[in-house]
Amino acid sequence: MEILNEENIAQVIRVAEPIGSTKLEVFSHSLRTAVTAVISMLVARMFRLPQSYWAPITTIVITQSLLGTTLAVSWQRFFGTAIGAAVGGVVATYFHSMHAIIFGAGVFLLGLCCAALHADRAAYRLGGVTLGIILLVPGVEPPWRFAFHRFAEVSVGIAVALIMTVIWPEGTTASVSAKKSTTGSK
């Protein structure tokens, strides 16, 4: 099996989801994403969350073109973060020194919890990010408070992204063009 063949390289180079098909769509999507991220940051700061930067980062990660896609990504991000924060809080509370084996055991336990709760791989992956931050980033506050803050910061980012997707949906230019081409109307 050749990994670096022409077909694999072409798949890596190809843009799977372009930002827009016109300059106006690119401008609109970029502006919408930037405004949404700034609002998310300001809301997190308003709540005085200690690591408020996680809210706009989450907003950028989950902001998608269509509400349905945003809802699916948001749910997986929320669910995974909740499970990762819970497992991270428990592990950090009972194991104060973070050896590699304890971290690995935490990731393993997270996988078992995600499977028991019927979460998908995206939730497990995002929960692993939360778990890693809780266990590997030195904290100055108690583990449960750190875990709760991480969950709250991500939740703010998700909420702002969802609200902004409803208030300011992706431009209709692309969907109108697609409708016209499929229906044959001018």
C-alpha positions in Angstrom: 0.0 0.0 0.0 1.5 3.3 -1.1 0.5 6.2 1.1 1.9 9.0 -1.0 0.3 8.1 -4.3 -1.3 10.7 -6.6 -4.8 10.0 -5.5 -4.0 10.4 -1.7 -2.1 13.6 -2.4 -5.0 15.0 -4.4 -7.4 14.2 -1.6 -5.2 16.1 0.9 -4.8 19.1 -1.3 -8.5 19.4 -2.4 -10.6 21.8 -0.4 -13.5 19.8 1.0 -15.6 22.8 2.1 -14.6 26.2 0.6 -15.3 29.3 2.7 -17.4 30.6 -0.2 -17.8 30.5 -3.9 -17.8 34.3 -4.4 -15.9 37.1 -2.8 -19.1 38.3 -1.2 -19.7 34.9 0.4 -16.2 34.7 1.7 -16.4 38.2 3.1 -19.9 37.5 4.7 -18.8 34.2 6.2 -15.6 35.6 7.6 -17.4 38.6 9.1 -20.1 36.4 10.6 -17.5 34.1 12.2 -15.4 37.0 13.5 -18.4 38.8 15.0 -19.7 35.6 16.6 -16.3 34.8 18.1 -16.0 38.3 19.6 -19.5 38.2 21.1 -18.6 34.8 22.6 -15.4 36.2 24.1 -17.3 39.2 25.6 -20.0 37.0 27.1 -17.5 34.7 28.7 -15.7 37.8 30.1 -19.0 39.1 31.4 -19.4 35.9 33.4 -15.8 36.4 34.6 -14.8 32.9 33.5 -11.0 32.5 34.3 -10.1 31.1 30.9 -12.6 33.0 28.8 -10.6 32.3 25.6 -12.1 28.8 25.4 -15.5 30.3 24.6 -14.5 32.0 21.3 -12.3 29.1 20.4 -15.3 26.8 20.8 -17.5 29.2 18.8 -15.0 29.1 15.9 -14.8 25.3 16.0 -18.5 24.7 15.9 -19.8 27.6 13.8 -21.0 25.9 10.6 -23.0 27.1 7.5 -26.3 25.5 8.3 -28.3 25.3 11.6 -28.7 21.5 11.4 -24.9 21.0 11.1 -24.2 23.5 13.9 -26.7 21.7 16.2 -25.1 18.3 15.6 -21.6 19.6 16.1 -22.7 21.6 19.2 -24.4 18.6 20.8 -21.3 16.4 20.4 -19.0 19.2 21.7 -21.3 19.8 24.7 -21.8 16.1 25.5 -18.1 15.3 25.1 -17.0 18.3 27.2 -19.5 17.4 30.0 -18.2 13.8 30.1 -14.5 14.9 29.8 -15.0 17.5 32.6 -16.6 14.9 34.9 -13.9 12.3 34.3 -11.2 14.9 34.5 -12.6 16.3 37.8 -12.7 12.8 39.4 -9.3 11.8 38.2 -7.7 15.1 39.2 -9.3 15.0 42.6 -8.1 11.6 43.5 -4.7 11.5 41.8 -2.8 14.7 42.5 0.4 13.8 40.7 -0.2 13.4 37.0 1.9 10.6 35.7 1.5 9.4 32.2 -0.1 6.2 33.3 -2.8 8.1 35.2 -3.5 10.3 32.2 -3.7 7.3 30.0 -6.1 5.6 32.5 -8.2 8.8 32.4 -8.4 8.7 28.6 -9.3 4.9 28.8 -12.0 5.6 31.4 -13.4 8.4 29.3 -13.7 6.0 26.3 -15.6 3.5 28.5 -17.9 6.3 29.8 -18.6 7.6 26.3 -19.4 4.1 25.1 -21.7 3.4 28.1 -23.5 6.7 27.4 -23.8 6.0 23.7 -21.7 9.0 22.7 -20.0 9.0 19.3 -16.3 9.3 18.5 -16.6 13.1 18.1 -17.8 13.4 21.7 -15.0 11.1 22.8 -12.4 13.1 20.9 -13.7 16.4 22.3 -14.1 15.0 25.7 -10.4 13.9 25.5 -9.4 17.5 24.8 -11.3 18.6 27.9 -9.8 15.8 29.9 -6.3 16.6 28.7 -6.7 20.3 29.6 -8.0 19.5 33.1 -5.3 16.9 33.8 -2.3 18.3 32.0 -2.6 22.1 32.5 -1.4 23.1 35.9 -4.3 24.6 37.8 -4.3 27.0 40.7 -7.9 26.1 41.7 -9.5 22.9 43.0 -9.9 20.3 40.2 -13.7 20.3 40.3 -13.8 24.1 40.0 -11.3 24.0 37.1 -13.5 21.2 35.4 -16.6 23.3 35.9 -15.0 26.4 34.5 -13.8 24.5 31.4 -17.4 23.2 30.9 -18.9 26.6 31.4 -16.4 28.3 29.0 -17.2 25.8 26.2 -21.0 26.0 26.9 -20.9 29.8 26.5 -19.1 29.3 23.1 -21.7 26.7 22.0 -24.7 28.9 23.1 -23.4 32.0 21.4 -22.7 30.0 18.2 -26.2 28.5 18.2 -27.9 31.9 18.9 -25.9 33.6 16.2 -26.6 30.9 13.7 -30.3 31.5 14.2 -30.0 35.3 14.3 -27.5 35.6 11.5 -27.7 32.5 9.3 -25.3 31.9 6.5 -26.1 34.0 3.4 -28.9 32.8 1.2 -27.0 33.5 -2.1 -25.5 30.0 -2.3 -28.8 28.2 -1.4 -30.8 30.3 -3.9 -28.3 29.5 -6.6 -28.3 25.8 -5.7 -32.2 25.8 -5.8 -32.3 27.5 -9.2 -29.8 25.0 -10.7 -31.7 22.0 -9.3 -35.2 23.2 -10.3 -34.1 24.6 -13.7 -35.6 28.1 -12.9 -33.9 31.3 -13.9 
